[in-house]
Amino acid sequence: MDTNFTHHQSAHCENGVASNLLKFNGLNISEPMVFGIGSGLFFVYLPFIKVNHAPAISYRPLPGQIFNKLAKRLNLKIKRQKFSNETIATNALDENLRNNIPTGLQVGVYNLTYFPDEYRFHFNAHNLVVYGKTETDYLISDPVMESVTTLTHQELNIVRFAKGAFAPRGQMYYPIQIPENVDFKSAIKKGIQNTCRDMLAPVPIIGVRGIKFVAKQIRKWPVKHGTKMANHYLAQMVRMQEEIGTGGGGFRFIYGAFLQEAAVILENKKLLELSKEITAIGDLWRDYAVEASRVYKNRSTQIDVYNSLANQLLDIANKEEVFFKKLKIAIK
């Protein structure tokens, strides 16, 4: 079984799966447009939840929310299924493949055998597409990979039913209805308004205020937890930011590309100016990640490094606050 599916590499898994599945079903939509309409730019700091023995930080909404919001705003219908039985889950996927339906899956990263070892840790919010099957393997389009790959039947079953936080429970999803005329203008405005609300939320651990809160915590970590644990926290933050979630610089670059497309569709030159601004902020996130990695790898020569990192992050937060306030006005 093999569908006529075309693989396109992307920067982020859920955006890429959504874009690739929709392209297959006749709606030509880019990864940045998926990300922007689906309000993928987000930030939340959850110190009371530990992931890999460090406070949970997410640069994106809950798994599935980007595609769900995109579908709602474009009036698409997406079918999602979860399973308690592995055999039923396998049969449902195989039935889709027999019917030429490439299918998105939420999976755990740790047992993805085609991932480099350094990227394989207990994280259950990864997304990929299964587009075919042989006697021994499933044919995999993982959008963050350069080309298609495979997993054995057993390997796919293991990642579909990975245990722990956000356990996927065999989740699979795919479009079942796309309208002939899609209203991109309205969807873009709703997506931007949602992102501005999230990033300017009056909640200490969310959006810009959440980033500022983390900056304060970085100053305290070495004193409160010791240098070794503080460095572990930094490493976890950078891993989620740049390596797995692409949430720091990567997400800002994607959002900048979205605003460029949106500027044309909405005939709004202000969005084009703001796309350059968020891209420049993305560069600052990348600089922060580089400096933080030097600290936790014990390669930094800076004095008072934790306060220096906190200052960098605070500067980013302040710039993002100004940016989202301007974006909120520009989209009215």
HELIX and SHEET records of a PDB file:
HELIX    1   1 CYS A   13  PHE A   24  1                                  12    
HELIX    2   2 GLU A   31  ILE A   37  1                                   7    
HELIX    3   3 GLN A   65  LEU A   74  1                                  10    
HELIX    4   4 GLU A   86  ARG A   98  1                                  13    
HELIX    5   5 ASP A  117  TYR A  119  5                                   3    
HELIX    6   6 HIS A  153  ARG A  160  1                                   8    
HELIX    7   7 PHE A  184  MET A  199  1                                  16    
HELIX    8   8 GLY A  207  HIS A  225  1                                  19    
HELIX    9   9 THR A  227  VAL A  238  1                                  12    
HELIX   10  10 ARG A  239  ILE A  244  3                                   6    
HELIX   11  11 GLY A  249  LEU A  266  1                                  18    
HELIX   12  12 LYS A  269  TYR A  296  1                                  28    
HELIX   13  13 VAL A  305  ALA A  330  1                                  26    
SHEET    1   A 2 VAL A  44  VAL A  51  0                                        
SHEET    2   A 2 ALA A  54  SER A  58 -1                                        
SHEET    1   B 6 LYS A  77  GLN A  81  0                                        
SHEET    2   B 6 MET A 172  GLN A 177 -1                                        
SHEET    3   B 6 THR A 103  VAL A 107 -1                                        
SHEET    4   B 6 HIS A 126  LYS A 133 -1                                        
SHEET    5   B 6 ASP A 137  SER A 141 -1                                        
SHEET    6   B 6 THR A 149  THR A 152 -1                                        
END                                                                             
